[in-house]
Amino acid sequence: MALVVGGVGLDLAIRYRIQSDTFFAAEQVAARWSAAARNGAVPRPIPALTDISLVQLVDARGRVVDSSLQAAGMPPLSTLRPPADNRLQERTECSAQDRCVMLMANRVTPAPDSPVVYAGTAQPSLLATHNLEYVIAAGGVLILVSVAWMTWSTVGRTLRPVERERQFASTTSHELRTPIAGLRARLEEALLYPEDVDPRDTIQGALRATGRLEAIVDDLLLLTRLRGADAAPPELIELGALVAEEVSALGPGVPVHVRAAGDVRVRGSRIQLARVVGNLLSNARRHAVSAVTVSVDSVDDQALVAVTDDGAGIPPADRERVFERFVRLDEARRRDSGGSGLGLAISRDIARAHKGTLRIEDSPVGARFVLTLPLSGPAGTAAKWTAAPRKTAAKPRKNIWFAGRPPAETGP
């Protein structure tokens, strides 16, 4: 509605300005030759000195006495004879061929037999056609489309995080209801049938459900902290040592073999990066058949941590889905029914917070998770974590092999 009102107003304003300018110019020409006619000094033919090229001197009988070259041979431009008390009048005359002339009629004297000077020009095309309206309408449509697109994009960007939060809240509620419902069912069963229910089994089941609830809540709190500002200052971390520490802290289970190139350093949060490595190790051991391999290396200005298991692997179609919150494939649910489904999502968020990536790459056997982080040092660009590294003596590259408990064979 605003564009329509503005367009109509603009159209009327332009038309009024063109008409006003044209009639004013015609008035000046008509007044000039009217004064010349009163003094008997009208030349033959009347010269056209401006854009007002149609000039005629018409007597009281309607005969053309004198004219400009452009109006020669034409009938009188108008039949209008202004009265003696209003000797100057404007008029738009249109012929049968839709040819219109905008002119000023100037009565030379108040006498009854006074001639009239007509001065005018062909109506400008913007007034004679609807081209002006077409141009304004086209401009209005372009403005409308642009504003609509900008509004759609802005509102979409504004509401997109809200929609993600709504979906996340819905999914979280669904995930929390499952262990809560199981816990409630066990407790109600124990109350209704105390003679038939073993209290020890009920307590153990309640503890398992509580453990899953605790894991989900802890992961949700960590996700919330990752979205906020990290108050802890970044520190220089040697990835090989960090991986070795996490492997050494693992309990009994599938052995983990570590191959680490020396002096692969990054800057960031030790606690968060340890969480990523721990999540990847736990995930790999859960799906491995006989062993898990971890490699730490650097390529160009990037540090690479690859965790590979010899399990069934992950289909290519699901390699992005596993990083979504609460997504757990059937194989994961079968092997660990108590997981929260947030570990890989948290790991990817931590990697992104460190200006890195976490992805799944092709592997001859099993699944291969690759964590990429910017190196800290002259060869690396540490992005958000960039800081001047302390000068240290150059260390030779070395290979470190580590086996987690229980003891496993070491070596390549």
C-alpha positions in Angstrom: 0.0 0.0 0.0 2.8 2.4 0.8 4.4 1.7 -2.6 1.1 2.2 -4.4 0.5 5.5 -2.6 4.1 6.6 -3.2 3.9 5.6 -6.9 0.7 7.5 -7.5 2.1 10.5 -5.7 5.3 10.4 -7.7 3.4 10.0 -11.0 1.2 13.0 -10.3 4.2 15.1 -9.1 6.2 14.4 -12.3 3.2 15.0 -14.5 2.5 18.3 -12.8 6.1 19.4 -13.0 6.3 18.7 -16.8 3.0 20.4 -17.5 4.0 23.4 -15.3 7.3 23.8 -17.1 5.8 23.4 -20.5 3.0 25.9 -19.9 5.4 28.4 -18.3 7.7 28.3 -21.4 4.7 28.7 -23.7 3.5 31.6 -21.6 6.9 33.4 -22.0 6.9 32.9 -25.8 3.2 34.0 -26.2 3.8 37.1 -24.1 6.8 38.0 -26.1 5.1 37.8 -29.5 1.9 39.4 -28.1 3.9 42.5 -27.2 5.5 42.4 -30.6 2.1 42.3 -32.2 0.9 45.3 -30.2 3.9 47.2 -31.5 3.5 45.9 -35.1 6.9 44.3 -35.0 6.1 40.6 -35.6 8.5 39.1 -38.2 7.5 36.8 -41.0 7.9 34.0 -40.3 8.0 34.0 -36.5 11.3 32.5 -35.4 11.2 29.6 -32.9 13.9 30.5 -30.3 13.0 27.8 -27.8 11.5 24.4 -27.6 8.1 26.1 -28.0 8.2 25.8 -31.8 4.5 26.1 -32.7 3.6 29.8 -32.8 0.6 31.4 -34.6 -0.9 34.9 -34.8 -4.6 34.4 -35.4 -7.1 37.3 -36.1 -10.6 37.7 -34.8 -12.0 35.7 -37.7 -9.9 32.7 -37.0 -7.4 33.2 -39.8 -3.7 32.5 -39.3 -2.0 35.9 -40.0 1.5 34.8 -39.2 3.2 31.7 -37.8 6.5 30.0 -37.2 7.9 27.6 -39.8 6.9 24.6 -37.8 3.3 25.8 -37.6 3.1 27.0 -41.3 0.2 25.5 -43.3 -1.5 24.3 -40.1 -5.0 25.3 -39.1 -5.3 27.4 -36.0 -3.8 25.6 -33.0 -6.9 26.4 -31.0 -10.3 28.1 -31.2 -9.9 29.4 -27.7 -10.3 33.2 -27.5 -9.4 34.4 -24.0 -11.8 37.2 -22.8 -10.6 40.7 -22.3 -10.5 40.4 -18.5 -8.4 37.2 -18.6 -6.2 37.5 -21.7 -3.8 34.6 -20.9 -5.1 31.0 -20.8 -3.6 27.6 -21.1 -5.1 24.8 -23.1 -4.3 21.2 -24.3 -5.7 20.7 -27.8 -6.0 17.1 -29.2 -6.7 16.3 -32.8 -8.6 13.3 -34.2 -5.3 11.6 -34.7 -4.6 11.8 -30.9 -2.0 14.4 -31.5 -2.1 16.8 -28.6 -0.5 20.2 -28.3 0.0 22.1 -25.0 -0.3 25.8 -25.7 -0.9 29.2 -24.2 -3.4 31.6 -25.7 -2.6 35.3 -25.3 -5.1 38.0 -26.3 -3.1 40.8 -27.8 -5.4 43.7 -26.6 -8.8 44.0 -24.9 -10.4 45.2 -28.1 -13.2 43.0 -29.6 -11.2 42.5 -32.9 -7.9 41.7 -31.1 -5.9 38.9 -32.5 -4.6 36.0 -30.4 -1.1 34.6 -30.1 -0.9 30.8 -29.7 2.4 29.4 -28.5 2.8 25.7 -27.8 4.5 22.4 -28.4 3.6 18.8 -28.9 2.7 17.1 -25.7 5.8 15.4 -24.1 5.8 11.6 -24.5 5.7 11.0 -20.8 2.4 12.8 -20.7 1.0 11.5 -24.0 1.7 7.8 -23.1 1.7 5.6 -20.0 5.4 5.0 -20.1 5.9 7.0 -16.9 3.4 4.7 -15.1 5.1 1.6 -16.5 8.5 2.8 -15.2 7.2 3.7 -11.8 5.3 0.3 -11.5 8.5 -1.6 -12.5 10.5 0.3 -9.9 7.8 -0.4 -7.3 7.8 -4.1 -8.1 11.6 -4.2 -7.9 11.5 -2.4 -4.5 8.7 -4.7 -3.3 10.7 -7.9 -4.3 13.9 -6.6 -2.8 12.2 -5.6 0.5 10.3 -8.9 0.6 13.5 -10.9 0.0 15.5 -8.9 2.6 12.6 -9.3 5.1 12.4 -13.0 4.4 16.1 -13.5 4.8 16.4 -11.4 7.9 13.4 -13.0 9.6 14.7 -16.4 8.5 18.1 -15.8 10.0 16.5 -14.5 13.2 14.1 -17.4 13.6 16.5 -20.1 12.4 18.3 -20.3 15.8 14.9 -20.3 17.5 13.7 -23.2 15.4 17.0 -25.1 16.2 16.4 -24.4 19.9 12.8 -25.6 19.7 13.9 -28.8 17.9 16.7 -29.3 20.4 14.4 -28.8 23.4 11.9 -31.3 21.9 14.5 -33.9 21.2 16.0 -33.4 24.6 12.7 -33.8 26.3 12.1 -37.0 24.4 15.5 -38.4 25.3 15.0 -37.6 29.0 11.5 -39.1 29.1 12.7 -42.6 28.2 15.0 -43.1 31.3 12.5 -41.2 33.5 9.7 -43.5 32.4 11.8 -46.6 33.0 12.8 -45.4 36.4 9.2 -44.6 37.3 7.9 -47.9 36.1 10.5 -49.8 38.2 9.7 -47.8 41.3 5.9 -48.1 40.9 6.3 -51.8 40.3 8.3 -52.2 43.5 5.6 -50.3 45.4 2.6 -52.2 44.0 4.1 -55.7 44.1 6.6 -55.7 47.0 6.4 -59.5 47.4 7.1 -60.2 43.7 9.9 -57.6 43.1 13.5 -58.0 44.2 14.5 -54.7 45.8 18.1 -55.2 44.8 17.1 -55.5 41.1 14.9 -52.5 41.4 17.7 -50.4 42.9 20.2 -51.6 40.3 17.8 -50.7 37.5 17.1 -47.3 39.1 20.8 -46.6 39.3 21.3 -47.5 35.6 18.5 -45.1 34.6 19.9 -42.4 36.9 23.3 -42.9 35.4 21.9 -42.3 31.9 20.1 -39.2 33.1 23.2 -37.9 34.7 25.2 -38.5 31.5 22.6 -36.7 29.4 22.5 -33.7 31.9 26.3 -33.5 32.0 26.5 -33.5 28.2 23.8 -30.8 28.0 25.6 -28.6 30.4 28.8 -29.0 28.4 27.0 -28.0 25.2 25.7 -24.9 27.0 29.2 -24.0 28.1 30.6 -24.4 24.6 28.1 -21.9 23.3 29.2 -19.3 25.9 32.5 -17.5 26.1 35.4 -19.7 27.4 36.8 -17.9 30.4 39.8 -20.3 30.6 42.8 -18.9 28.8 44.2 -21.1 26.0 47.3 -23.1 26.7 49.9 -24.8 24.6 49.1 -28.5 24.2 51.3 -31.3 22.9 48.7 -33.6 21.2 50.8 -36.8 21.4 51.2 -36.4 25.2 47.5 -35.6 25.5 46.5 -38.7 23.6 48.9 -40.8 25.6 47.4 -39.6 28.8 43.9 -40.3 27.7 44.8 -43.8 26.5 46.6 -44.6 29.8 43.5 -43.6 31.7 41.3 -46.2 29.9 40.0 -49.2 31.7 40.3 -52.8 30.6 38.9 -53.6 27.2 40.0 -53.4 23.6 43.7 -52.4 23.3 44.6 -49.1 21.8 47.8 -48.6 19.8 49.1 -45.0 19.6 51.5 -43.7 16.9 52.4 -40.1 17.7 54.8 -37.8 15.8 56.7 -35.7 18.3 56.1 -32.0 18.9 52.6 -31.6 17.4 51.4 -28.6 19.3 48.1 -26.7 19.3 46.6 -24.0 21.5 43.3 -24.4 23.2 41.5 -25.8 26.2 43.1 -29.0 27.5 39.9 -30.1 29.2 37.9 -29.8 26.0 40.4 -31.4 23.7 40.8 -34.2 26.2 37.0 -34.6 26.1 37.2 -35.0 22.3 39.9 -37.6 22.4 38.1 -39.4 25.2 34.9 -39.5 23.3 36.6 -40.8 20.1 38.4 -43.5 22.0 35.3 -44.6 23.9 33.3 -44.7 20.7 36.1 -46.6 18.8 36.5 -49.2 21.6 32.8 -49.7 21.8 32.6 -50.7 18.1 36.1 -52.4 17.6 36.6 -56.1 17.3 40.2 -56.5 18.4 42.1 -53.2 18.4 41.9 -49.4 18.0 44.7 -47.3 16.4 45.3 -43.7 17.1 47.8 -41.6 15.1 49.0 -38.0 15.8 50.7 -36.2 13.0 51.0 -32.8 11.3 50.4 -31.9 7.6 51.3 -28.5 6.5 49.9 -26.2 9.1 47.3 -28.6 10.5 47.5 -31.1 13.4 45.8 -34.4 12.7 44.5 -36.9 15.2 43.0 -40.1 13.6 41.2 -42.7 15.6 40.5 -46.0 13.7 38.7 -49.1 14.8 38.4 -52.5 13.1 34.6 -52.8 13.6 31.7 -52.8 11.2 32.3 -49.1 10.2 29.7 -46.4 9.4 27.8 -46.3 6.1 28.6 -43.2 4.1 24.9 -42.1 4.3 25.2 -41.9 8.1 28.5 -40.3 8.4 27.0 -36.8 9.0 24.0 -38.0 11.0 26.1 -39.5 13.7 27.3 -35.9 14.6 23.7 -34.8 15.2 22.5 -34.5 18.8 20.9 -37.7 20.2 21.4 -39.6 17.0 22.4 -43.2 17.7 22.6 -45.8 15.0 21.2 -49.3 15.6 24.6 -50.7 16.1 25.4 -48.1 18.8 22.1 -48.8 20.6 22.8 -52.5 20.6 26.3 -52.2 22.0 25.6 -49.4 24.5 21.9 -48.9 25.5 22.8 -46.3 28.1 24.6 -43.7 25.9 23.4 -40.2 25.6 23.9 -39.7 21.9 25.7 -36.4 22.5 29.3 -37.4 22.6 30.1 -36.9 18.9 28.0 -33.7 18.7 29.9 -32.3 21.6 33.2 -33.4 20.0 32.4 -31.6 16.7 31.4 -28.4 18.6 34.7 -28.4 20.5 36.6 -28.9 17.2 34.8 -26.0 15.6 35.4 -23.8 18.7 39.1 -24.5 18.2 38.8 -23.5 14.4 39.2 -27.2 13.5 37.1 -30.0 12.0 36.0 -33.5 13.0 34.9 -35.8 10.2 34.7 -39.4 9.2 37.0 -40.6 6.4 37.1 -43.7 4.3 38.9 -46.7 5.9 39.7 -50.2 4.6 38.1 -51.6 7.7 36.0 -50.1 10.5 35.5 -46.4 11.1 38.1 -43.6 10.9 37.5 -40.4 12.8 39.9 -37.5 11.9 40.3 -34.5 14.2 42.0 -31.5 12.5 43.3 -28.5 14.4 45.5 -25.5 13.5 49.1 -26.0 14.6 50.5 -23.5 17.0 53.8 -22.0 15.8 55.3 -20.3 12.7 53.8 -22.9 10.4 50.4 -22.9 11.9 47.6 -20.4 12.0 46.0 -20.8 15.4 43.0 -18.6 14.5 41.1 -17.8 17.7 43.8 -19.5 19.8 46.7 -17.7 18.2 49.4 -16.5 20.6 53.2 -16.0 20.4 54.7 -19.4 21.2 57.6 -19.7 23.6 60.9 -20.4 21.9 62.1 -24.0 22.4 64.9 -25.9 21.0 64.1 -28.0 18.0 63.3 -31.6 18.8 63.8 -34.5 16.5 60.7 -36.3 15.2 60.0 -39.6 16.8 57.4 -42.3 16.8 55.8 -43.2 20.1 53.9 -46.5 20.5 51.6 -47.0 23.4 49.2 -49.8 24.3 46.4 -49.3 26.7 45.4 -51.7 29.4 45.3 -54.6 29.3 48.9 -54.8 28.0 49.0 -55.3 24.3 51.7 -56.0 21.8 53.6 -52.9 20.9 55.4 -52.0 17.7 54.3 -51.1 14.3 
